[in-house]
Amino acid sequence: MSDYGPVQIRCPVLSVRRVDAYYAITVVAPQIAERFRAGQFVAVAVGGEASAMLLRRPFAVHDVKPDYGGTVEFLFSVRGPGTSWLSERRSRDLLDVVGPVGRPFPLPRDPVNCALVGGGSGGAPLFPLAHALRRRGCRVDFVLGGASADRVFSAITARRVAETATFTTDDGSFGVRGPVTAPLGRVIEESRSDVVYACGPMPMLRETGAVASRHGIPLQVAVEETMACGTGLCMSCVVPVVGEDGVTRMVRACIDGPVFRGERVRFDDVGTIPFDALGAPGWKARPEPGDGMADRAAG
């Protein structure tokens, strides 16, 4: 197994804490901590050994401390029986965790100005990214949003880590009223951003891509897609992505992502299989000279 591939371990819970509308669980998992790169996630078994809940739950990693016993903190909100069970864990309970999973955010080779955009819990994986960027001498500017004040994740830390931090809420209870993408253009211009990194719901990522495109700068996105296995087997988290060859393929968010180049993701077609995607019903390969199909066409 690669030194940077995922591992499956049973790890003890160090702490469970409430962070506004979210829960954060810290586990002692040195093998995962030493492999982790910003943008990767963990897949956690829920319900206990006798549970009928067979599928793991994917969670964004918010904080990793490889030098302090190898701890990993992941974030979640309670949405069903699995996450409800997790919220009831206590110190020294054991969790079955696979990680780190997925492709991480690519880091620039030279110091550049970076705008980091997060919607709701999508802000969580941007914090280890911010620390990695700062270590490379990059400027970091945060734009974080949520439905309400308790859904804007870790505003205090964002102010401490970044050069500037801008916050938005749908109901106006904190920061600027409106979507997280509303002030993004201004932030890009004022900070002279060279690249945008984003994580959050698909509609938010689509709008973020439109803003980045208008300003002529690249976008890296970590998609939030429903996952069942988290290991690439079930194909439940496929997303239409355009490859370097211009061909659209249905790729797995869990292991081919969750990070993609924003301009490559066909956000308008998420949840469908585009007719021109490789392998889609009705898709036909373009015949190449010399192959059987071309010979038959010529005959």
N, C-alpha and C positions, 0 to 999 in steps of 0.2 A: 504493500500500500504506500502511496506517495506521502511524503512528510506533510503535504498540504491538503490531502484528501480528507473527507469526513470520517469520523469515528463514531461508534455507538458505545455509550458508557452509561452506567448507573451512577449518578452523582448526587451528593447530598445537597439539600437546600440550605443556603446560608441565611437568607432573609426573604421575607415577603413584605412588600410595602405598598401602600396606596399612594398613587401620584395623581391627584385630582380625579379624573374619570377613569384612570387606568390602574393596572397593577403592574408591579415590577418584581420579578423573582430573580434572585442572585443564586447561582449554583457554583459549587466548587468543581471545576472541570478543566484541569490544566492542559489536557491533550487538545481540547477544543480551543482554549485560549491561545495556545502557542501557534495554532494553525490559522486563526481567524484573520480575515481581511475585511475592511469596511465595505458593507453592502451585502455580506453573506448573512445567513439566518440559521436558526436551529429548528429541528422537527422533534416535537416532544410527545411521548405517549401519555395518554390521559385515562383516568378512570381506575387505575390500579390493575394488578395482574389478572383479576377475575372479571374485569369489565367487558361488556359487549361493545364498547366503543373501540373499534379496531384501528381506526385511522389516526395517524399522528396529526398534530396541529403545528403549522409553521408559525414562527414568531421572529420578529425583527430583533436583532441584537443591539442594545443601546450602549452597553459599556463592557469593556474587557480589561482585566488587570492581570496580565501574565506574570508580573513580578510580585504579586501579592497572593501567592497560593494558587494562582490560576483561576480566577473567578470570571464568570460570564453572567451578565444581566440581560434578560429579555423582557419585552413589554407586551402587554395584551389588555384587552377589555373583555368583560364578561358578556358573552353573546349566546351561550347555550350550556348544556350540561358539562361539556368537556372543559371549557374555560371556567365554569363555576366550580368544578372540582379542583382545578388548579389554584383558584383564588383561596381555597381553604387549606392549602398546604402550609406546613409550619417548618421551622428550623429543624434540621436533621432528617426530615423525610427524604426518601430517595426518589429521583425522577430518572426515567429512561430517556436519554437525549441523543439524537444524532446531529452531528455538526462538525465543523461549519459547512453548510450546504450552499451551492450556487456560485455564480461568478461575481467577483467583487467589483467595486467601482475602479476604473482605471485612474491612476494618478498621473498628473502632468510631470514631465521630466524637469521642467524649469519652473521657477516661481511665477505664478499667474494670479489674476484676480478671479475669484470663484464666488458665484451666487448659489446658495443652497436653499432650495424651496421644499417645504414639507407641509402636507395636509393631514391634520389629525395625528394619529399614531405613526403616520408616514414620516414624521419628523425624527423618530427614534434612531434609525440607521444613519442619519446625517451627522450625528454627534461624533461617533468614532471617525467618520470621514473628515469632519472639521479638524479634529486633532491631527490626523494624518497629513492633511493639507498644510496646516500650520507648521508642522515639523519640516516640511519642504520649503518653507518660506513664502507660502501663498497667502494672499489676502482672502479672508472669508467674510461674506455678508449673508446673514440669515434672513429668510422670509418664511415665517411660520403662520399657519392658519388653522382654524377649526370652526365647528358649528357654534361653539360658545367658549367662554373663558376657560372652563375646565377641560376643554378638548385641545387647547393649544399646549403642546408638550414642552415642558422644561424651559420656560421663557427666561428664568434667572440665569441658567447655565448658558443659554444662547447669547445673552448680553455679555457674559464673561468671556466666552470663547471667541466671539466674532468681532470684527471691526465695527459693524453696525448690525442691529437686529430689528426687523420690522414685523409687526404682528397684525393679523386680521381675524375677525370673527363674523360669522353670518348674521348674528343678532346684535352686533355692535357692543357687546358686553366687555370687550377688551381690544385695545388697539383700534385699527381702522375697520369700519363696517364694510363688508363685502368679501368677495372671494380672495384667496391668497394670491392669485395671479394679477389682481388689480394694481398693486403698487410695484409689481416686478419690473416693469419697463423703466420706471423712475430709478429703482435701485440699480439696475444694470447700467443706466446712463451715469448716475452719480458716482458709482464705484468703478466705472469703466471695466465691467466684468468681461473676462475673456471666455468663460465657459459657465454653463448652468448645470447643476446637479439637482435632481428632483426625485422625490418619492411621495406617493399618495395614491388616491383613487384615479382610475383611468381618465375620467373627464377632466380632472385637474391636470394630469400629465399632458393631455391633448392640448389644453389651453396654454400650458407652460411652453410646449413645443412651438405654438404659434407665436408667442412673445419672443422666444429665442430666435426664431426664424426671421422675424421682422428686424431684429437687431444684428442679424448675420453672425451669430455665435453658436457653437456646438452645444448639444444637450445630451447629458447622460441620465437615464431614468432607471429607477428600480421599481418595477411594476408590482402592483398588489393584485394578484390573481388567485382565485380559489384553488387550493391544492389538496389532494387526497393522500398521496403517498409521500410526497416530498423527495422522492428518489428517482423520478423519471420513468417509472414503470407504467403508471396508470393513464398517462396522457390526458389528464383532466384539466391541466393548466396551460394548454397550448395557446399561443399568441401568434398572429400573422406578422412576420418580420421579413423585410426585404433584405436579401443577402448581397454580398459584394458583387455577385454576378447579375444583379437585377431581378432575380427570381424570388418570389414570395414563398416562404416555407412556414408551416405550422411548427413552431419551436416550443420547447417546454420551458416555462418560466422558472421551474425549480432548479434545473441543472444547466440549461442553456442560458438562463438568466440567473437571478431576476433583473440583472443590469443589462440594458441594451442602449445602443445609440438611439436617441430620441427620434431622429429623422427616419430611422429604419422601421419603426413600429407603425403599423397601419391602425391607428387608434379608432378610426371610423368603422373598421371591420372587426374589432375585437368582439368576441362572442359568436362569430360566424366563421365559416370557411370560405374565403373569397374564391370566386370561380376560377381565377387565374393562379391560385396557389398550387405549388407542385403536389401532385397526387390527389387534387380535388376532383370530385365527379365532373366529368366533361373536360378535364384538363388534357391537353395534347402536347406532347413534346415537339419542339421544332425539329424537323428532320435535318440531319447533318449530311453533307455530301459523302457518299460512299457507304452509308448504312442502308439496311434493307428497305426501310420506309422510303428513303429518298429514291432508291432504285425503282421501287414500285411506282412512285409518283411520276418519275421520268418516263417509265414505260407506258 
